[in-house]
Amino acid sequence: MKAIIIDDERKARNLLRVLVEENCPKITQIYEAGDLITGVEIIKSEEPNIVFLDIEMPEHSGLEILNFIEKDVVNFEIIFTTAYSEYAIQAFQLSAIDYLLKPVRPSQVKEAVNKAMAILGKSQITNKLEELKNSLSSSNFKKIGLPVADGIKFIEFEDIIMMEADGMYTKITTTSENEILISKTLKHFVNLLQNIPTFYKPHRSYLINLKYIQRYVKSDGGYIIMDNGKAVSISKEKKEAFLEIVSNI
Protein backbone atom coordinates (compact mmCIF):
# COMPACT_ATOMS: atom_id res chain seq x y z
CA MET A 1 0.00 0.00 0.00
CA LYS A 2 1.22 3.48 -0.91
CA ALA A 3 0.82 6.86 0.78
CA ILE A 4 1.88 10.43 0.10
CA ILE A 5 2.44 13.26 2.58
CA ILE A 6 1.73 16.72 1.17
CA ASP A 7 2.83 19.47 3.55
CA ASP A 8 4.90 22.63 3.02
CA GLU A 9 6.73 22.12 6.35
CA ARG A 10 9.63 19.67 6.07
CA LYS A 11 9.66 18.94 9.81
CA ALA A 12 5.97 18.09 9.74
CA ARG A 13 6.52 15.74 6.80
CA ASN A 14 9.45 14.02 8.51
CA LEU A 15 7.50 13.53 11.74
CA LEU A 16 4.46 12.12 9.98
CA ARG A 17 6.63 9.79 7.88
CA VAL A 18 8.21 8.35 11.04
CA LEU A 19 4.81 7.91 12.70
CA VAL A 20 3.39 6.13 9.64
CA GLU A 21 6.44 3.88 9.30
CA GLU A 22 6.28 2.92 12.98
CA ASN A 23 2.53 2.44 13.30
CA CYS A 24 1.18 1.45 9.87
CA PRO A 25 3.03 -1.64 8.57
CA LYS A 26 0.64 -2.10 5.63
CA ILE A 27 1.94 1.14 4.11
CA THR A 28 5.15 0.10 2.38
CA GLN A 29 5.86 3.15 0.20
CA ILE A 30 5.69 6.79 1.29
CA TYR A 31 6.12 9.75 -1.06
CA GLU A 32 6.48 13.40 -0.06
CA ALA A 33 5.63 16.76 -1.60
CA GLY A 34 6.12 20.31 -0.32
CA ASP A 35 3.21 21.83 -2.23
CA LEU A 36 -0.12 20.78 -3.69
CA ILE A 37 0.83 20.88 -7.38
CA THR A 38 3.88 18.66 -6.87
CA GLY A 39 1.74 16.35 -4.75
CA VAL A 40 -0.89 16.10 -7.47
CA GLU A 41 1.75 15.08 -10.04
CA ILE A 42 2.97 12.31 -7.72
CA ILE A 43 -0.61 11.17 -7.12
CA LYS A 44 -1.20 10.90 -10.88
CA SER A 45 2.01 8.96 -11.52
CA GLU A 46 2.24 6.73 -8.42
CA GLU A 47 -1.46 6.30 -7.53
CA PRO A 48 -1.16 6.20 -3.71
CA ASN A 49 -3.98 4.72 -1.66
CA ILE A 50 -3.82 7.32 1.12
CA VAL A 51 -3.07 11.04 0.86
CA PHE A 52 -2.01 12.91 4.01
CA LEU A 53 -2.86 16.48 3.09
CA ASP A 54 -2.13 19.73 4.89
CA ILE A 55 -4.82 22.37 4.46
CA GLU A 56 -2.92 25.61 4.94
CA MET A 57 -0.13 25.79 2.38
CA PRO A 58 1.25 28.65 0.26
CA GLU A 59 -0.28 29.17 -3.21
CA HIS A 60 -2.84 26.37 -3.02
CA SER A 61 -4.87 25.07 -0.07
CA GLY A 62 -5.21 21.33 0.35
CA LEU A 63 -8.95 21.83 -0.10
CA GLU A 64 -8.28 22.66 -3.77
CA ILE A 65 -6.96 19.19 -4.61
CA LEU A 66 -9.94 18.20 -6.76
CA ASN A 67 -9.40 21.30 -8.89
CA PHE A 68 -6.36 19.51 -10.31
CA ILE A 69 -7.58 15.90 -10.42
CA GLU A 70 -10.57 14.63 -12.36
CA LYS A 71 -13.21 13.65 -9.84
CA ASP A 72 -14.18 10.41 -11.59
CA VAL A 73 -10.64 8.99 -11.32
CA VAL A 74 -10.10 9.70 -7.63
CA ASN A 75 -9.23 6.33 -6.07
CA PHE A 76 -7.59 7.34 -2.81
CA GLU A 77 -8.60 8.38 0.70
CA ILE A 78 -7.63 11.75 2.16
CA ILE A 79 -6.55 12.31 5.75
CA PHE A 80 -6.17 16.03 6.41
CA THR A 81 -3.48 17.31 8.74
CA THR A 82 -4.43 20.57 10.37
CA ALA A 83 -3.91 22.93 13.28
CA TYR A 84 -7.39 24.36 12.77
CA SER A 85 -9.72 25.49 15.53
CA GLU A 86 -12.56 23.61 17.19
CA TYR A 87 -14.96 25.22 14.70
CA ALA A 88 -13.13 23.65 11.76
CA ILE A 89 -12.90 20.28 13.50
CA GLN A 90 -16.69 20.23 13.67
CA ALA A 91 -16.76 20.78 9.89
CA PHE A 92 -14.49 17.75 9.39
CA GLN A 93 -16.69 15.57 11.58
CA LEU A 94 -19.93 16.68 9.93
CA SER A 95 -18.41 15.92 6.52
CA ALA A 96 -17.24 12.47 7.69
CA ILE A 97 -13.64 13.27 6.73
CA ASP A 98 -10.71 12.05 8.80
CA TYR A 99 -8.13 14.49 10.11
CA LEU A 100 -4.97 14.56 12.20
CA LEU A 101 -4.77 17.47 14.59
CA LYS A 102 -1.27 18.91 14.89
CA PRO A 103 0.85 18.09 16.80
CA VAL A 104 0.15 14.60 15.49
CA ARG A 105 0.13 11.64 17.88
CA PRO A 106 0.90 7.98 17.02
CA SER A 107 -2.54 6.74 18.10
CA GLN A 108 -4.20 9.30 15.79
CA VAL A 109 -2.19 8.11 12.80
CA LYS A 110 -2.89 4.42 13.39
CA GLU A 111 -6.64 4.97 13.86
CA ALA A 112 -7.00 7.26 10.84
CA VAL A 113 -5.08 4.92 8.52
CA ASN A 114 -7.09 1.88 9.65
CA LYS A 115 -10.34 3.73 8.98
CA ALA A 116 -9.10 4.91 5.58
CA MET A 117 -8.09 1.39 4.54
CA ALA A 118 -11.49 0.05 5.58
CA ILE A 119 -13.39 2.42 3.27
CA LEU A 120 -11.05 2.59 0.28
CA GLY A 121 -13.09 2.92 -2.89
CA LYS A 122 -16.49 3.46 -1.30
CA SER A 123 -16.31 6.64 0.76
CA GLN A 124 -17.44 9.14 -1.92
CA ILE A 125 -14.48 11.41 -1.18
CA THR A 126 -15.52 14.00 -3.78
CA ASN A 127 -18.90 14.53 -2.10
CA LYS A 128 -17.27 14.69 1.32
CA LEU A 129 -14.77 17.31 0.16
CA GLU A 130 -17.53 19.42 -1.34
CA GLU A 131 -19.46 19.37 1.92
CA LEU A 132 -16.29 20.18 3.88
CA LYS A 133 -15.59 23.21 1.71
CA ASN A 134 -19.18 24.39 2.11
CA SER A 135 -19.00 24.01 5.89
CA LEU A 136 -15.66 25.80 6.20
CA SER A 137 -16.86 28.71 4.08
CA SER A 138 -19.91 29.30 6.27
CA SER A 139 -20.61 29.34 9.99
CA ASN A 140 -24.07 27.98 9.17
CA PHE A 141 -23.59 24.21 8.96
CA LYS A 142 -26.43 22.57 7.05
CA LYS A 143 -25.61 18.90 6.53
CA ILE A 144 -24.15 15.88 8.28
CA GLY A 145 -22.37 12.94 6.64
CA LEU A 146 -23.61 9.55 7.84
CA PRO A 147 -21.54 6.40 7.20
CA VAL A 148 -23.81 3.82 5.52
CA ALA A 149 -23.09 0.43 3.92
CA ASP A 150 -22.29 1.76 0.45
CA GLY A 151 -20.58 5.04 1.39
CA ILE A 152 -21.63 8.32 2.97
CA LYS A 153 -25.16 9.69 3.04
CA PHE A 154 -25.45 13.47 3.47
CA ILE A 155 -28.59 14.68 5.21
CA GLU A 156 -29.65 18.23 6.00
CA PHE A 157 -30.13 18.98 9.70
CA GLU A 158 -33.65 20.23 9.07
CA ASP A 159 -34.64 16.83 7.62
CA ILE A 160 -33.66 14.89 10.77
CA ILE A 161 -36.67 14.21 13.00
CA MET A 162 -34.93 12.33 15.80
CA MET A 163 -32.12 9.98 16.84
CA GLU A 164 -32.49 7.00 19.15
CA ALA A 165 -29.78 5.01 20.92
CA ASP A 166 -29.58 1.33 20.01
CA GLY A 167 -26.58 -0.05 21.89
CA MET A 168 -23.44 0.92 19.96
CA TYR A 169 -25.64 2.06 17.05
CA THR A 170 -28.03 4.96 16.49
CA LYS A 171 -31.39 4.86 14.72
CA ILE A 172 -31.93 8.07 12.76
CA THR A 173 -35.39 9.00 11.49
CA THR A 174 -35.68 11.59 8.72
CA THR A 175 -38.52 13.17 6.79
CA SER A 176 -37.69 11.13 3.69
CA GLU A 177 -36.84 7.74 5.24
CA ASN A 178 -38.34 5.79 8.12
CA GLU A 179 -35.09 4.79 9.81
CA ILE A 180 -31.36 4.64 9.12
CA LEU A 181 -29.18 2.53 11.40
CA ILE A 182 -25.73 4.11 11.85
CA SER A 183 -22.72 2.43 13.48
CA LYS A 184 -22.07 5.35 15.81
CA THR A 185 -23.27 5.83 19.37
CA LEU A 186 -25.86 8.45 20.25
CA LYS A 187 -23.19 10.19 22.34
CA HIS A 188 -21.19 10.78 19.13
CA PHE A 189 -24.09 12.70 17.60
CA VAL A 190 -24.91 14.54 20.82
CA ASN A 191 -21.34 15.87 20.94
CA LEU A 192 -21.29 16.65 17.23
CA LEU A 193 -24.60 18.53 17.20
CA GLN A 194 -24.34 20.27 20.56
CA ASN A 195 -23.98 23.70 18.92
CA ILE A 196 -26.96 23.24 16.59
CA PRO A 197 -29.84 24.91 18.51
CA THR A 198 -32.68 22.86 17.01
CA PHE A 199 -31.41 19.63 18.57
CA TYR A 200 -32.27 18.72 22.14
CA LYS A 201 -31.59 15.67 24.33
CA PRO A 202 -34.66 15.08 26.55
CA HIS A 203 -33.50 11.64 27.66
CA ARG A 204 -30.28 9.61 27.61
CA SER A 205 -31.67 7.48 24.74
CA TYR A 206 -32.94 10.28 22.47
CA LEU A 207 -31.81 13.34 20.55
CA ILE A 208 -34.70 15.19 18.93
CA ASN A 209 -35.19 18.02 16.46
CA LEU A 210 -37.41 20.54 18.25
CA LYS A 211 -38.86 21.50 14.87
CA TYR A 212 -40.72 18.18 14.71
CA ILE A 213 -42.39 18.09 18.14
CA GLN A 214 -46.09 17.44 17.64
CA ARG A 215 -47.23 17.67 21.25
CA TYR A 216 -46.30 17.21 24.90
CA VAL A 217 -48.35 14.78 26.98
CA LYS A 218 -48.46 15.37 30.76
CA SER A 219 -49.72 11.90 31.74
CA ASP A 220 -47.48 8.93 32.62
CA GLY A 221 -44.74 11.21 33.89
CA GLY A 222 -44.73 13.33 30.73
CA TYR A 223 -43.52 12.46 27.24
CA ILE A 224 -43.17 13.95 23.76
CA ILE A 225 -44.96 12.89 20.58
CA MET A 226 -42.92 13.60 17.45
CA ASP A 227 -44.34 14.29 13.98
CA ASN A 228 -43.52 10.71 12.96
CA GLY A 229 -45.77 9.42 15.76
CA LYS A 230 -42.90 8.26 17.95
CA ALA A 231 -43.25 8.74 21.72
CA VAL A 232 -40.09 10.09 23.38
CA SER A 233 -39.48 9.96 27.11
CA ILE A 234 -38.33 12.98 29.13
CA SER A 235 -35.99 12.53 32.07
CA LYS A 236 -37.38 13.90 35.33
CA GLU A 237 -34.43 16.23 35.78
CA LYS A 238 -34.92 17.69 32.28
CA LYS A 239 -38.67 18.21 32.29
CA GLU A 240 -38.63 21.76 33.67
CA ALA A 241 -35.91 22.88 31.26
CA PHE A 242 -37.74 21.23 28.34
CA LEU A 243 -41.02 23.00 29.10
CA GLU A 244 -39.18 26.31 29.27
CA ILE A 245 -37.54 25.66 25.90
CA VAL A 246 -40.76 24.73 24.10
CA SER A 247 -42.60 27.68 25.58
CA ASN A 248 -40.13 29.96 23.80
CA ILE A 249 -40.26 28.25 20.41
VENCOR-V958829 format. One record per backbone hydrogen bond with DSSP energy under -1.0 kcal/mol. NH is the residue of the N-H (numbers start at 1). CO is the residue of the C=O. If there is no record, write none. Layout:
((NH;CO) (NH;CO))
//
This chain:
((3;29) (4;50) (5;31) (6;52) (7;33) (13;9) (14;10) (15;11) (16;12) (17;13) (18;14) (19;15) (20;16) (21;17) (22;18) (23;19) (24;20) (27;24) (28;1) (29;1) (31;3) (33;5) (39;35) (40;36) (41;37) (42;38) (43;39) (44;40) (45;41) (46;42) (47;43) (49;2) (50;2) (51;77) (52;4) (53;79) (54;6) (55;81) (57;55) (60;58) (62;55) (64;61) (65;62) (67;64) (68;65) (73;70) (74;71) (77;49) (79;51) (80;98) (81;53) (82;100) (89;85) (90;86) (91;87) (92;88) (93;89) (94;90) (95;91) (96;93) (97;92) (100;80) (102;82) (109;105) (110;106) (111;107) (112;108) (113;109) (114;110) (115;111) (116;112) (117;113) (118;114) (122;119) (128;124) (129;125) (130;126) (131;127) (132;128) (133;129) (134;130) (135;131) (136;132) (137;133) (138;135) (141;139) (144;155) (145;94) (146;153) (148;151) (151;148) (153;146) (155;144) (157;142) (159;156) (160;157) (161;173) (162;173) (163;207) (164;171) (165;205) (166;169) (169;166) (170;182) (171;164) (172;180) (173;162) (174;177) (175;159) (180;172) (182;170) (184;182) (189;185) (190;186) (191;187) (192;188) (193;189) (196;193) (199;196) (200;208) (206;203) (207;163) (208;200) (209;161) (210;198) (212;209) (213;210) (214;225) (215;225) (217;223) (222;219) (223;217) (224;232) (225;215) (226;230) (227;212) (229;226) (232;224) (235;202) (238;235) (242;238) (243;239) (244;240) (245;241) (246;242) (247;243) (248;245))
//
